[in-house]
Amino acid sequence: MWKGNLTCKHSSFIIIFFLILCSANSIDIKRSEFPHGFLFGAATSSYQIEGAYLEDGKGLSNWDFFCRIKGSIANGDSGDIAEDHYHRYMEDIEILHSLGVNAYRFSISWSRVLPRGKFGGVNQEGILFYNKIIDNLLVRGIEPFVTIHHFDYPQELEDRYGGWLSPRMQEDYVHFAEICFQSYGDRVRYWCSINEPNLFAEFAYERGTYPPSHCSPPFGNCSAGNSDIEPLIVVHNMLLAHAKAVKLYRDRFKSEQSGVVGIVVHSFMYKPLTDDKWDMEAADRALAFNTAWILDPLVFGDYPPEMRRYHGNELPKFASEERMLLRDSIDFIGINHYGTLYAKDCIYSCCICNDSSCNKGSDRAIRGFVYTTAERDGVPIGEPTGLPRFFIVPQGMEEIVEYAKKRYLNKPMFVTENGYSSPQNQVDDYHHDVKRIYYLDSYLAFLARAMRNGADVRGYFIWTLMDDFEWSNGYSVRFGIYHVDPHSLNRTPKLSATWFRNFLSNCSINHVESCNSISLMNKDVPMPQSE
Ligand code: NOJ
């Protein structure tokens, strides 16, 4: 087990690297610039780290199944072993504790707890596993911040009725959520219902790169699917599933457990490609078709007017009682923010995708008739990272938070994910990951600016604690602040882990001598108030 003692004094070597890197930007963010009780943590998800894919009664998940289809995942990788967190969870909790976080976001594997969904019973060993995690976090003063569903679900639900394409999935999800509330709600105060419905719908049903791999041209060539319609149906079912689970929580559990439930949205920021008014409108549309697609229904009870305007009957309609159920069904907004893209109008101009980072299908309603790209006149919007559409644009953090603040009347927000993946084969990333430090530090600085401007943000989670299974990219893309040796699975802190530890102890990057340890007790963490 790694037991390194990270202190401010040991950070001088970071500072040398770091000052060179960011002297031009003179970024120097400190924990003390965030309110007392602000949650600072790291985030992970079950399939990406647990492994133990059929152990102790766990059933086959959609990802277990998908990874076995040749060609679906880079290098034929899978999450069968992943980071072996199932067996090493105590070591990982010790690592979190040594970092000094006061919160940890993780997800519950649906197929570990309910191997066959509603078609079978509860797997008590699965329940026990998360009980051990929650209890061990709490003993160390770390708040469990639990995602109920993060992309993985029992394959049987896919085989029987087509998973999220079917409204039957709503009841299966509510059943799973109920088991989670019943089993863990006495100790868990923060729940994320579903992780990134928008990104999941896009990757699984528009591009076909996530299971069940549905798509149609020009988005991709899959054996089944309709990229113009299916993502809309999937999100529709997910939104209703969320709202039903929240009703259940508020009716049956909230008075005793007094927790809060939010949803997590994948939130790119979009900037107009030119200062043409149509491109400005296109940037607004891109935001509406990405972020507001999920959040408008859960705050106001219906899809964004921008979507209604451009979609025909393919955009499903909510019945009036469904609108009532949906309205005001989140206590907080979870923002996963990584990067910013340019947006160009495709209603009044012809859009041809001609750079590697642009998405196909820009001339379609499902994309809001917007072409998004990371390049303007051949110049990238920011530094590239390990993923083709994630460029480093720190001010995007302030802008996306400001967007959510304005559109949703400053509902409480958490940055549930933010992180950096190094371009592939960059060995430096194993230890001297100065770019990651620059990324995290500068995004945090812009988050602090948004908060000084009144945004009600209550917490921030780094994606991710350790290098893990990055979905269709397998292990080739690394986001971790800990390196994991692919053979021994030993965890080693990267410089960014040291930086985070120092930051959490209120070390300033430019003034090491000003390091003052501050301690945040669990009881100090404020609960977002739901109306
Ligand atoms: C968002 C997803 O929630 C997470 O699973 C993924 O690994 C990161 N983004 C990075 O792509």
Residues whose N, C-alpha, C, O or C-beta is under 5 A from the ligand:
A	BS01	NOJ	none
